Amino acid sequence: MTAAKAMIGVIEDDPALQELLVEELEAEGYQVNAWGSVEGFKKAAATLDLVISDIRLPGQSGLSLLDSLKNEDNAPALLLITAFGTVDQAVDALKQGADDFLTKPLDVEHLLLSVQRILEHRSLQRELKRYRQQQKGPGGLVGQSPSMRKLYDQIERIAPADGSVLITGESGTGKELVAKALHQLSDRAEQSFQAVNCAGIPADLMESEFFGHAAGAFTGAQ
């Protein structure tokens, strides 16, 4: 994500600091909007890549903003700043999902490096998400090699059939994933899917595991 394309929001109720942040960020090529409170910012959240917010604000605090943003899809990254920071507060904010935490007085160079790092990380996350969406086959299977595309085609052709399917392969090759994909594309997709490790069930208990048993039918049967 280049600086010219990154949209940054600044939420700071100190006019002098707000103006400084806007000037420094715009000098780096970022597009910046600023507000004095969380309430004024909310409508613009979906248009931003990063929000730089003070923790102590009139009305809603920066921490409560963090709590609301983390539950939204495509929420902007969040960099919190405060004049009253402690190590415990910083750790707590990062655990809750903040991308970084800086204390006042701000070191502008440190701030700009943090902004660059956060935006680069966010860009990589979005690229990875797009890649995974493009690479997914039926049932969430991943891969676009010729052999995987052949497998997807087989799954799509077999899934509508009303009959049993035998899936073979070495341990760890994804037989259960293929079974789930077949189920999701079948006419029974709305019904439950149960995977059972038959090798983990003793042969003499298989019938009881699948169909149940009467109390006392064998030792320990309750």
C-alpha positions in Angstrom: 0.0 0.0 0.0 1.6 3.2 -1.1 1.5 6.4 1.0 -0.5 8.2 -1.6 -3.2 5.7 -1.5 -3.4 5.1 2.3 -6.3 6.9 4.1 -5.6 7.8 7.7 -7.9 9.2 10.3 -6.7 11.1 13.3 -8.8 11.4 16.5 -7.3 13.9 18.8 -9.0 16.5 21.0 -5.8 18.7 21.4 -6.0 21.0 18.4 -2.2 21.7 18.3 -1.3 18.0 18.3 -4.1 17.2 15.8 -2.7 19.8 13.4 0.9 18.5 13.9 -0.2 14.9 13.1 -2.1 15.9 10.0 0.8 18.0 8.7 3.4 15.3 9.3 1.3 12.6 7.8 0.3 14.6 4.7 4.0 15.5 4.2 4.6 11.7 3.9 2.0 11.5 1.2 -0.9 10.1 3.2 -4.5 11.3 2.8 -5.7 12.4 6.2 -8.9 13.4 7.9 -9.1 14.5 11.6 -11.8 14.7 14.3 -11.9 15.8 17.9 -14.0 12.9 19.1 -14.9 9.3 18.2 -18.5 10.3 17.5 -17.5 12.5 14.6 -15.3 9.8 13.1 -17.7 6.8 13.0 -19.2 7.4 9.6 -15.8 7.5 8.0 -14.4 4.3 9.5 -15.1 2.1 6.4 -13.1 4.4 4.2 -9.9 4.4 6.3 -6.8 2.1 6.3 -5.6 3.3 9.7 -6.9 5.3 12.7 -4.6 7.1 15.0 -6.5 7.8 18.2 -5.9 9.3 21.6 -7.1 7.1 24.4 -8.6 9.9 26.6 -11.2 11.7 24.5 -14.5 13.5 25.2 -17.3 11.0 25.1 -16.2 7.6 23.9 -12.6 6.6 24.7 -10.0 5.2 22.3 -10.1 1.8 24.1 -13.9 1.6 23.6 -13.3 2.5 19.9 -10.9 -0.5 19.8 -13.6 -2.7 21.2 -16.1 -1.7 18.6 -13.7 -1.8 15.6 -12.5 -5.3 16.2 -16.0 -6.7 15.6 -16.4 -5.1 12.2 -15.4 -6.6 8.9 -12.6 -4.7 7.0 -12.1 -2.4 10.1 -9.1 0.0 9.8 -5.9 -0.7 11.8 -5.7 1.2 15.1 -2.7 3.0 16.6 -3.4 4.3 20.1 -1.6 7.2 21.7 -1.8 8.6 25.3 -0.1 10.9 27.7 -0.9 8.6 30.6 0.4 5.3 29.3 1.7 2.4 31.4 3.3 -0.9 30.4 0.2 -2.8 31.6 -2.1 -0.5 29.6 0.0 -1.0 26.5 0.0 -4.7 26.9 -3.7 -4.8 27.5 -4.4 -2.6 24.4 -2.3 -4.8 22.2 -4.0 -8.0 23.5 -7.3 -6.5 22.7 -6.2 -5.9 19.1 -4.5 -2.5 18.8 -1.8 -2.5 16.2 0.5 -0.3 18.2 0.6 1.9 21.3 2.6 5.1 21.7 3.0 7.5 24.6 3.2 11.3 24.5 5.2 13.4 24.0 5.3 11.8 20.6 8.5 11.1 18.7 7.3 12.0 15.2 9.9 9.9 13.5 8.9 6.9 15.6 5.2 7.6 14.9 5.8 7.6 11.1 7.8 4.4 11.2 5.0 2.8 13.2 2.4 4.0 10.7 4.5 2.6 7.8 4.9 -0.7 9.5 1.2 -1.0 10.3 0.1 -0.1 6.8 2.6 -2.6 5.2 1.4 -5.3 7.5 -2.3 -4.5 6.7 -1.5 -4.6 3.0 0.1 -8.0 3.3 -2.9 -9.3 5.3 -5.3 -8.1 2.5 -3.2 -9.6 -0.2 -3.1 -13.0 1.6 -6.8 -12.9 2.1 -7.4 -12.2 -1.6 -5.0 -14.9 -2.5 -6.7 -17.5 -0.3 -10.1 -16.6 -1.7 -8.8 -17.0 -5.3 -7.1 -20.3 -4.5 -10.0 -22.0 -2.7 -11.7 -24.9 -4.4 -15.0 -26.7 -3.3 -15.4 -27.2 0.4 -12.5 -24.8 1.2 -9.9 -26.9 -0.4 -6.8 -24.8 -1.3 -4.6 -25.1 -4.4 -4.7 -24.5 -8.2 -2.2 -27.0 -9.5 -3.4 -29.3 -12.3 -3.9 -32.2 -10.0 -6.0 -30.1 -7.6 -8.1 -28.7 -10.4 -8.7 -32.3 -11.6 -9.7 -33.2 -8.0 -12.2 -30.2 -7.9 -13.7 -31.4 -11.2 -14.1 -34.9 -9.8 -15.7 -33.7 -6.6 -18.2 -31.4 -8.5 -19.2 -34.3 -10.8 -19.5 -36.9 -8.0 -21.3 -34.8 -5.3 -24.8 -34.8 -6.9 -24.8 -38.6 -7.2 -27.0 -40.6 -4.8 -24.6 -43.3 -3.8 -21.6 -44.2 -1.6 -18.2 -42.7 -2.4 -14.8 -44.3 -1.5 -12.0 -41.9 -1.0 -8.5 -43.4 -0.8 -5.1 -41.9 -0.1 -2.2 -41.9 2.3 -2.6 -40.6 5.8 -2.6 -36.8 5.9 -3.5 -36.2 2.3 -6.9 -34.6 3.1 -9.4 -37.4 2.6 -11.7 -35.9 5.3 -11.5 -32.5 3.5 -12.6 -34.1 0.3 -15.4 -35.9 2.1 -16.6 -32.5 3.5 -16.4 -30.9 0.1 -18.5 -33.7 -1.4 -21.1 -33.2 1.4 -21.2 -29.4 1.0 -21.9 -29.8 -2.8 -24.4 -32.7 -2.4 -28.2 -32.6 -2.0 -27.6 -33.4 1.7 -25.6 -30.2 2.4 -28.2 -28.9 4.9 -27.8 -32.1 7.0 -25.1 -32.7 9.5 -21.7 -34.1 8.5 -20.0 -36.5 11.0 -16.4 -37.7 10.6 -15.6 -41.0 12.4 -12.2 -42.5 12.9 -13.1 -46.1 12.6 -9.5 -47.2 13.3 -9.9 -45.7 16.8 -12.9 -47.8 17.6 -12.5 -51.5 18.7 -14.2 -53.8 16.2 -16.5 -55.4 18.9 -17.7 -51.9 19.9 -18.3 -50.5 16.4 -22.0 -51.4 16.3 -22.6 -49.9 19.8 -20.8 -46.7 18.9 -22.9 -46.2 15.8 -26.3 -47.5 16.9 -26.2 -47.5 20.7 -26.9 -50.4 23.0 -29.1 -51.6 25.8 -28.0 -51.0 29.4 -26.1 -54.2 30.6 -25.5 -55.5 27.1 -21.8 -55.8 28.0 -19.5 -54.9 30.9 -19.7 -51.2 31.6 -22.7 -50.6 29.3 -24.8 -47.9 31.1 
